[in-house]
Amino acid sequence: MSTSPPSTSNKVEKQIEAIERWNPHVNAMMARNDEAARRDAEILDKASENGEWRGLLHGVTIMVKDNIDTAGIETTNGSTFFKGHVPNQDAPVLRKLRDAGAVILGKATLHEFAFGVRSFNPVIGQARNPYDTSRIPGGSSGGSGIAVATGMADMALGTDTGGSVRIPSSINGISGLRPTVGRISNHGSFPVSATHDTIGPMARTVSDVARLFAVMAGYEDADPISEDRPLENFLPTLGNGISGLRIAAPRNYYFESLDADVARAIEEAIKILEKLGARFTGVTLDGAETALENLATIIYSDACMVHEDRLDGQDEKWGEQTIERMRMALAQTSRDYARALRAKEAWQRTLKRLFADHDVLLTPTLPHPPPPIEDNKSLYEATTRVAANTYAGALGSLPGLSVPCGVSSDGMPIGMQLEAAWWQEPTLLRAGYAYQQATDWHTRRPKLPT
């Protein structure tokens, strides 16, 4: 007995309903694309009826972070400087998604200019955690994480400079990949730090992250950071298991001052991975303790260069949190920047030695559950506290994957971070997939606030 293919139109309607229910509570969307999404869904349904398959993302719905250009849809970067800005063409990564059959549902909330973990911007205000609306959803790709967690969309695009895909993935209980810098073109995405930024896929499961990543990856000549590196057809081997996988667990820095619930969740995750055949080794990573400070120095200087004109007497157009953090960067010197670059080179050499003997580095994504929105901390303090374990991999330009691995005593998701050597995203995705085959943390969903 034959069955008809699932209706993309029906799914789009259900997700528009989810947006109507959830968004008033969580403020996850900068712009909606309802009518265009409906039209695209109808086209895909007709293609399905005719036996046509558009690609790996046929009928998949996507929410796009609002610093990535979308033709005909307002793209504000979360800033009043760009309010009303409507690009006339898609970023190359968007063209790939559409060509593969994806439907774009709208633009996701982000922290202003992707420069903070709270996902606040002066255009629409504060995004909120769907598990507890008094807490941050992570950032800067907070709206992307919320959209997937609440069922507003199947998948989402974020960008990661120091943790902005991995942090909201962990906080919202979903999976998210920071690719190697240069693997996915950033052309058409507004930068924080061109040499550290990367667009990354976010979805509920690692298998969906892998599918989205496979479509997004590739060289783009217009992007000076893009690298022409071959990517194997890794999807058929995603389920090959992790027997013999060599995993390093750092003895220093990453596991210091962990919340008790996070520590228990990571310990249990390690036991599960060992049962699946992984082999663990304790390691010490010289330079881990200063990686956050060094990356902050580099990306702050880069951000000041990007915003040079906007920092000249236009404070009233900025959100108070972001301009305060940006002003801190203006006090840095060229010597500070040079020191940070030399430290980055030494750190990358440390990582090269690590990955000569190990396949994966395992740490908590965050050392503690997400803080409240109102925590009396500056944006700088809040960001460095939440990003304590993600900045080091970003300084090294490593790929990193966050997967759900537990829940705190008060019901907040906990994430496990897996990092690998440059260009080894398939290894991370295979490890994350194996873990999710043995656990069900990724199946949890937040309850709609009353």
C-alpha positions in Angstrom: 0.0 0.0 0.0 1.6 3.3 -1.1 1.6 6.4 1.1 1.7 10.0 0.0 4.7 12.1 1.0 4.2 14.3 4.0 2.8 17.7 3.3 5.3 20.6 3.6 2.3 23.0 3.6 0.7 21.3 6.6 4.0 21.4 8.5 4.5 25.1 7.7 1.0 25.9 9.0 1.7 24.0 12.3 5.0 25.9 12.7 3.3 29.2 12.0 0.9 28.2 14.8 3.9 27.4 17.1 5.3 30.9 16.3 1.9 32.4 17.3 1.8 30.5 20.6 5.5 30.8 21.6 6.9 34.1 20.3 4.9 36.4 22.6 6.7 34.6 25.5 10.2 34.2 24.1 10.6 37.0 21.5 12.6 34.8 19.2 11.8 36.4 15.9 13.0 39.5 14.2 10.9 39.1 11.0 8.4 36.6 9.7 8.1 35.2 6.2 4.7 33.5 6.4 3.3 34.1 2.9 6.5 33.3 1.1 7.0 30.2 3.2 3.5 29.1 2.3 4.2 29.6 -1.4 7.4 27.7 -1.3 5.7 24.9 0.6 3.1 24.6 -2.1 5.7 24.4 -4.8 7.5 21.6 -2.9 4.3 19.7 -2.4 3.6 19.8 -6.1 7.1 18.6 -6.7 6.6 15.7 -4.3 3.3 14.8 -6.0 5.3 14.5 -9.3 8.0 12.4 -7.7 10.5 15.2 -7.7 13.0 15.5 -4.8 14.8 18.9 -4.6 17.6 17.8 -2.3 18.7 16.9 1.2 16.5 19.6 2.7 13.3 19.0 0.7 10.5 20.4 2.9 12.8 21.3 5.8 11.9 24.6 7.5 14.7 26.9 8.5 15.0 30.0 10.8 17.9 32.3 9.9 19.8 34.4 12.3 19.2 38.1 11.5 22.8 38.9 10.6 22.7 36.7 7.5 21.3 38.3 4.3 17.9 37.1 3.1 16.6 38.6 -0.1 13.4 40.5 0.4 13.4 40.0 4.2 14.5 42.7 6.6 18.0 42.0 8.0 18.8 44.3 10.9 21.8 42.6 12.7 19.8 43.5 15.8 20.8 47.1 15.4 18.9 50.4 14.8 21.6 51.3 12.3 20.2 48.6 10.0 16.5 48.8 10.9 14.5 48.7 7.6 17.5 47.2 5.6 16.2 44.7 3.1 18.9 42.9 1.1 18.3 42.3 -2.6 20.1 39.0 -2.7 20.6 36.0 -0.4 23.9 35.1 1.2 25.5 32.2 -0.6 24.6 29.8 2.2 20.9 30.7 1.8 21.0 30.0 -1.9 22.4 26.5 -1.1 19.6 25.9 1.4 16.9 27.0 -1.1 18.4 24.9 -3.9 18.3 21.9 -1.5 14.6 22.3 -0.9 14.5 24.3 2.3 11.7 26.7 3.3 12.7 29.9 5.1 10.3 30.8 7.9 11.8 34.0 9.1 14.7 35.8 10.9 15.8 34.9 14.4 16.6 37.2 17.3 20.2 37.8 18.1 22.3 39.9 20.4 23.0 43.3 18.9 25.6 42.9 16.2 26.1 39.3 17.4 28.2 40.7 20.3 26.9 39.1 23.5 25.3 36.1 25.2 22.0 37.6 26.3 20.3 37.9 22.9 19.1 41.5 23.6 18.9 44.1 20.9 17.4 47.6 20.7 15.2 46.7 17.7 12.9 44.2 19.5 14.3 43.8 23.0 15.2 40.7 25.0 14.8 37.1 23.8 13.9 34.7 26.6 14.7 31.1 27.5 11.7 28.7 26.7 12.5 26.6 29.7 12.5 29.6 32.1 11.6 33.0 30.6 13.5 34.7 33.4 16.8 33.4 32.1 18.9 34.1 29.0 18.5 31.8 25.9 22.2 32.1 25.2 23.7 34.1 22.4 24.3 35.6 20.2 22.2 33.1 18.3 19.6 32.9 21.0 16.5 33.2 18.7 17.8 30.3 16.5 18.1 28.1 19.5 14.7 29.0 20.8 13.1 28.4 17.4 14.3 24.8 17.2 13.6 24.0 20.8 10.0 25.2 20.6 9.2 23.7 17.2 8.9 27.0 15.4 11.3 25.5 12.8 13.0 22.2 12.0 16.4 23.7 11.9 18.2 27.1 12.2 21.3 29.0 11.2 23.4 30.7 13.8 26.9 32.2 13.7 29.7 31.4 16.1 32.6 33.7 16.9 33.3 32.7 20.5 30.5 30.3 21.2 27.4 31.8 19.7 26.1 28.5 18.1 27.3 26.1 20.9 26.1 28.2 23.8 22.4 28.7 22.8 22.4 25.1 21.6 23.4 23.9 25.0 21.0 26.3 26.9 18.0 25.4 24.7 18.6 21.6 24.8 19.4 21.2 21.0 22.4 20.2 18.9 24.7 22.8 17.2 27.9 22.7 15.2 30.6 25.3 14.9 32.4 24.3 11.8 36.1 24.9 11.1 36.6 28.5 10.1 36.6 28.6 6.3 34.5 25.4 5.9 31.2 27.4 5.3 31.2 30.7 3.5 30.4 33.8 5.7 29.8 35.9 2.6 26.6 37.9 3.2 26.9 37.6 7.0 27.7 40.7 9.0 31.0 40.1 10.8 32.2 40.3 14.4 35.7 39.0 13.7 36.2 37.8 10.1 39.0 35.3 11.0 37.0 33.7 13.8 33.3 33.9 12.6 31.6 31.0 11.1 28.0 30.2 10.2 26.8 27.0 11.9 23.9 24.6 11.7 21.5 24.1 14.6 18.8 21.4 15.0 17.2 19.0 17.5 19.3 16.0 16.5 22.9 15.5 15.4 21.6 13.7 12.3 19.7 16.9 11.2 22.7 19.0 12.0 24.8 16.7 9.8 22.3 17.0 6.9 22.2 20.8 7.1 26.0 21.0 7.4 26.5 18.8 4.3 24.4 21.3 2.3 26.1 24.4 3.7 29.7 23.4 3.4 31.7 24.5 0.4 34.1 27.1 -1.1 33.0 30.6 -2.0 35.6 32.7 -3.9 33.9 36.0 -2.8 34.7 35.1 0.8 38.5 35.7 1.6 38.3 33.4 4.6 36.7 30.5 2.7 39.0 27.5 2.1 38.7 25.0 -0.7 38.8 21.9 1.4 37.2 18.6 0.2 34.4 17.2 2.4 33.8 13.5 2.0 30.3 12.2 1.7 30.1 11.4 5.4 26.4 11.0 5.8 26.4 7.2 4.9 29.0 6.6 7.6 27.3 8.7 10.3 26.1 5.5 12.1 29.4 3.6 12.0 29.9 3.9 15.7 32.8 5.1 17.8 34.6 2.0 18.8 38.2 2.9 19.5 37.6 6.7 19.3 40.3 8.4 21.3 38.7 11.1 23.5 40.7 13.6 25.7 39.3 15.0 28.9 41.3 18.0 30.1 42.5 17.9 33.7 42.9 21.7 33.9 40.6 24.7 33.4 37.4 23.3 31.7 36.3 21.1 34.6 37.2 23.6 37.3 34.3 25.2 39.4 31.6 23.1 37.7 28.0 23.3 38.8 27.3 19.9 40.6 24.5 19.1 38.1 26.7 19.8 35.1 29.5 17.6 36.6 27.1 14.7 37.1 25.7 15.0 33.6 29.2 15.0 32.0 30.3 12.1 34.2 27.3 10.0 33.0 27.9 11.0 29.4 31.5 9.8 29.6 30.3 6.5 31.0 27.9 6.1 28.1 30.6 6.9 25.5 32.9 4.4 27.1 30.2 1.7 26.8 30.0 2.6 23.1 33.7 1.9 22.7 35.4 5.2 23.2 38.7 5.4 25.0 39.4 8.3 27.4 42.6 9.9 28.4 43.2 12.7 30.9 45.3 15.6 29.4 46.7 19.0 30.5 46.4 21.8 27.9 48.9 24.6 28.5 47.3 27.9 27.6 43.7 27.0 28.2 43.4 29.4 31.1 44.3 32.4 29.0 42.5 31.5 25.8 39.4 33.4 26.7 41.3 36.6 27.4 43.3 36.3 24.2 40.4 35.7 22.0 38.5 38.5 23.6 41.4 40.9 22.8 41.4 39.8 19.1 37.6 39.9 18.5 37.1 43.1 20.4 39.8 44.8 18.2 38.3 43.3 15.1 34.8 44.5 16.1 36.0 48.0 16.7 37.5 48.1 13.2 34.2 46.8 11.7 32.2 49.5 13.6 34.7 52.3 13.4 32.3 54.8 11.9 29.4 53.7 14.1 31.5 54.3 17.2 32.1 57.9 16.3 29.5 60.0 18.2 26.5 57.8 17.6 26.1 56.2 21.0 22.3 56.9 21.0 21.8 54.3 18.2 23.4 51.5 20.2 22.0 49.4 23.0 23.5 50.3 26.3 24.9 46.8 27.0 26.7 46.5 23.7 28.2 50.0 23.4 29.6 49.6 27.0 31.4 46.4 25.9 32.5 47.9 22.7 34.0 50.9 24.5 36.1 48.6 26.6 37.8 47.4 23.4 38.9 50.9 22.4 41.2 50.9 25.4 43.2 48.0 23.9 46.6 48.8 22.3 48.3 47.4 19.2 50.7 45.6 21.6 47.7 43.9 23.3 46.5 42.7 19.9 50.0 41.4 18.9 50.4 39.5 22.2 47.1 37.9 21.7 48.0 36.8 18.1 51.2 35.2 19.4 49.3 33.5 22.1 46.9 32.2 19.5 49.7 30.7 17.5 51.1 28.9 20.6 47.6 27.6 21.5 47.1 26.2 18.0 50.4 24.4 18.3 49.2 22.9 21.6 46.0 21.8 19.9 48.0 20.3 17.0 50.0 18.2 19.5 46.7 17.1 21.3 45.0 16.0 18.1 48.1 14.0 17.0 47.2 11.5 19.7 43.4 12.1 20.2 40.3 12.3 18.0 38.1 14.4 20.2 38.3 16.8 23.1 35.3 16.5 25.5 34.2 19.2 27.9 31.0 20.7 29.3 29.7 23.3 26.9 28.8 25.6 29.8 30.2 25.1 33.3 26.8 26.0 34.9 23.1 26.4 34.0 22.1 29.6 32.2 22.0 32.8 34.4 19.0 35.0 34.8 18.5 37.9 32.4 18.7 40.4 35.3 21.9 39.4 37.0 23.5 42.8 37.7 26.5 41.9 35.6 27.9 43.8 32.7 27.6 42.3 29.3 31.3 41.6 29.4 31.1 39.8 32.7 28.0 37.8 31.6 29.6 36.8 28.3 32.9 35.7 29.7 31.3 33.7 32.4 28.9 31.8 30.1 31.5 31.4 27.3 34.3 30.1 29.6 34.5 26.8 27.8 33.8 27.8 24.2 36.3 30.6 23.6 39.3 28.3 23.6 38.1 26.2 20.7 37.2 29.4 18.8 40.7 30.8 19.4 42.1 27.7 17.8 39.5 27.9 14.9 38.5 24.3 15.8 35.2 22.7 14.9 33.0 22.1 17.9 29.6 20.3 18.5 27.3 20.8 21.5 24.8 18.0 22.2 22.2 17.8 25.1 23.5 15.5 27.9 21.4 16.1 30.9 19.1 18.4 32.9 19.8 20.5 36.0 17.8 20.0 39.2 15.7 23.0 38.2 14.9 21.7 34.8 17.5 23.5 32.6 19.2 21.7 29.7 22.9 20.8 30.0 25.2 20.4 27.0 28.3 18.4 26.3 30.9 19.9 23.9 32.9 17.8 21.5 35.8 19.4 19.6 38.1 17.9 17.0 41.1 18.8 14.8 40.6 21.2 11.9 38.3 19.9 9.1 37.2 16.8 11.1 33.5 17.7 11.5 32.5 14.2 10.3 34.3 12.7 13.4 32.3 15.0 15.7 29.0 14.3 14.0 29.6 10.5 14.2 30.4 10.8 17.9 27.4 13.0 18.6 25.1 10.7 16.6 26.3 7.6 18.5 25.7 9.3 21.8 22.2 10.3 20.8 21.4 6.8 19.7 22.0 5.7 23.2 20.3 8.6 25.0 17.1 10.7 24.8 18.1 14.1 26.1 17.6 15.6 22.7 13.9 14.6 22.7 13.0 16.9 25.6 10.8 19.9 24.7 10.0 23.0 26.8 6.4 23.5 28.0 4.5 26.6 26.8 4.4 29.2 29.6 0.9 29.8 31.0 
